[in-house]
Amino acid sequence: MKKEEHYLQRCLECDTVVNIAKNLHNQTACCPNCDEVLQSGNRWGLRRCTIIAISILILLPFALLFPLMNIDLLGVPIYASVWGGVWKMATSGFPYTAFMILICSVIMPISFALLVISLRLQRLLGHRPRYTLIFLKKAKQWVMLDVYLVALAVAAFKVREYAPLSFDIYLLPFVLTTVLTILLFIKIDPKRLWNEFYPEYHSLSPDHPSQPTLCPECDYTFDENIVDKKGRQRCPRCETNLAISDSVKLQRVWATLVAGVIMMIPANILPISSTEFAGSTSADSLISGVLLFISMGSYTVAAIVFIASIAVPFSKVGVILYLLLAIHFRWKHPIHWQMKLLHYVHFVGRWSMLDLFVLALMMSLVERGQIISFSVGDAAFYFGAAVFLTMISSSNLDARMLWRIHREHQDTKTSG
């Protein structure tokens, strides 16, 4: 009977070295220490993912450029589209806010599909897609079509009190595009693609004499003694600089977090929108917008807006601050609870963009100079900047720092 081959893989979350069997067809290998997925068996090949990406690219013009819904204002139909909302906001004096929405709702969805197609083309041409694979991993969190879909429902509840509303047939390609994008997120495996494009970088065998190290960029486990000509430790596969100290990483997290908190102050004090109807003007902040939905009886919508615009941003800041302090003061708190908090901020951060997407749709539907006039407030830019900065902050927080502190406490207990 042939002996099963194994290889070493260092866990990206807890830094544990795991011995994994090769050729695990349709099976998933998880870290025994933290349950992080080390090898996923339920993924698709590049060819099938490319077909999905091409489908997304075909549907995107219909999803982004054509109207998704419309209101009937005194017999005049007014249409709202993704691009229309961005353009209206940009031409109304809010170009920076419009650009943030453009990145998440237009540029990144198109870029993600093009990156997958580019990988297929580079395989056919025999090219090495190092930078394509790196950007593919980074682009994923900035594709927010699913958030925009929820924003569409919130905007519909908001404008139905002013005028009759109906959805257009082009909402269907938008929903299909969102579903296909989520499917592509689930089924594409960057780690597998790295291994396929760079097969000469073999995994370490279990009897390797030295301690393996891990590249967090391409998830490649290699000999820690490998250094470049200048004596710095770089990943031999993706050339990422691994010689960055924990103190520098923490400085990046602190800098973006503090900047995000500063942005949140005007975002919550200044009005984020103003509506003029029947000669009266009302300016709404984040919290007053929630109270407006409650007064209208739309409790579900009020809950969604409150969670996405107020609860999530503040809780995310609180969690990141707690984890930073836990690293600094080396607190002896349960590590699995800390990991759940870190996973929480990674998951919910992007959903705070919902409020800005609603504003873009409202700008497209309710034009200035009509009976109903809607305008974006000064808080919108600060709110978007806070969302971007806190997302960058959480992505730079390395879970392995927390696990190292946990191991130190465990070793102290054992030795004591």
Rosetta blueprint (number, residue, H / E / L):
1 M L
2 K L
3 K L
4 E L
5 E L
6 H E
7 Y E
8 L E
9 Q E
10 R E
11 C L
12 L L
13 E L
14 C L
15 D L
16 T L
17 V E
18 V E
19 N E
20 I E
21 A E
22 K L
23 N L
24 L L
25 H L
26 N L
27 Q L
28 T L
29 A E
30 C E
31 C L
32 P L
33 N L
34 C L
35 D L
36 E L
37 V E
38 L E
39 Q E
40 S L
41 G L
42 N L
43 R L
44 W L
45 G L
46 L H
47 R H
48 R H
49 C H
50 T H
51 I H
52 I H
53 A H
54 I H
55 S H
56 I H
57 L H
58 I H
59 L H
60 L H
61 P H
62 F H
63 A H
64 L H
65 L H
66 F L
67 P L
68 L L
69 M E
70 N E
71 I E
72 D E
73 L E
74 L L
75 G L
76 V E
77 P E
78 I E
79 Y E
80 A E
81 S L
82 V H
83 W H
84 G H
85 G H
86 V H
87 W H
88 K H
89 M H
90 A H
91 T H
92 S L
93 G L
94 F L
95 P H
96 Y H
97 T H
98 A H
99 F H
100 M H
101 I H
102 L H
103 I H
104 C H
105 S H
106 V H
107 I H
108 M H
109 P H
110 I H
111 S H
112 F H
113 A H
114 L H
115 L H
116 V H
117 I H
118 S H
119 L H
120 R H
121 L H
122 Q H
123 R H
124 L H
125 L H
126 G L
127 H L
128 R L
129 P L
130 R H
131 Y H
132 T H
133 L H
134 I H
135 F H
136 L H
137 K H
138 K H
139 A H
140 K H
141 Q H
142 W H
143 V L
144 M L
145 L H
146 D H
147 V H
148 Y H
149 L H
150 V H
151 A H
152 L H
153 A H
154 V H
155 A H
156 A H
157 F H
158 K H
159 V H
160 R L
161 E L
162 Y L
163 A L
164 P L
165 L E
166 S E
167 F E
168 D L
169 I L
170 Y L
171 L H
172 L H
173 P H
174 F H
175 V H
176 L H
177 T H
178 T H
179 V H
180 L H
181 T H
182 I H
183 L H
184 L H
185 F H
186 I H
187 K H
188 I L
189 D L
190 P H
191 K H
192 R H
193 L H
194 W H
195 N H
196 E H
197 F H
198 Y L
199 P L
200 E L
201 Y L
202 H L
203 S L
204 L E
205 S L
206 P L
207 D L
208 H L
209 P L
210 S L
211 Q L
212 P E
213 T E
214 L E
215 C E
216 P L
217 E L
218 C L
219 D L
220 Y E
221 T E
222 F E
223 D E
224 E L
225 N L
226 I L
227 V L
228 D L
229 K L
230 K L
231 G L
232 R L
233 Q L
234 R E
235 C L
236 P L
237 R L
238 C L
239 E L
240 T L
241 N E
242 L L
243 A L
244 I L
245 S L
246 D H
247 S H
248 V H
249 K H
250 L H
251 Q H
252 R H
253 V H
254 W H
255 A H
256 T H
257 L H
258 V H
259 A H
260 G H
261 V H
262 I H
263 M H
264 M H
265 I H
266 P H
267 A H
268 N H
269 I H
270 L L
271 P L
272 I L
273 S E
274 S E
275 T E
276 E E
277 F E
278 A L
279 G L
280 S E
281 T E
282 S E
283 A E
284 D E
285 S L
286 L H
287 I H
288 S H
289 G H
290 V H
291 L H
292 L H
293 F H
294 I H
295 S H
296 M L
297 G L
298 S L
299 Y H
300 T H
301 V H
302 A H
303 A H
304 I H
305 V H
306 F H
307 I H
308 A H
309 S H
310 I H
311 A H
312 V H
313 P H
314 F H
315 S H
316 K H
317 V H
318 G H
319 V H
320 I H
321 L H
322 Y H
323 L H
324 L H
325 L H
326 A H
327 I H
328 H H
329 F H
330 R L
331 W L
332 K L
333 H L
334 P L
335 I H
336 H H
337 W H
338 Q H
339 M H
340 K H
341 L H
342 L H
343 H H
344 Y H
345 V H
346 H H
347 F H
348 V H
349 G H
350 R H
351 W H
352 S H
353 M H
354 L H
355 D H
356 L H
357 F H
358 V H
359 L H
360 A H
361 L H
362 M H
363 M H
364 S H
365 L H
366 V L
367 E L
368 R L
369 G L
370 Q L
371 I L
372 I E
373 S E
374 F E
375 S E
376 V E
377 G L
378 D L
379 A H
380 A H
381 F H
382 Y H
383 F H
384 G H
385 A H
386 A H
387 V H
388 F H
389 L H
390 T H
391 M H
392 I H
393 S H
394 S H
395 S H
396 N H
397 L L
398 D L
399 A H
400 R H
401 M H
402 L H
403 W H
404 R H
405 I H
406 H H
407 R H
408 E H
409 H H
410 Q H
411 D H
412 T H
413 K H
414 T H
415 S H
416 G L
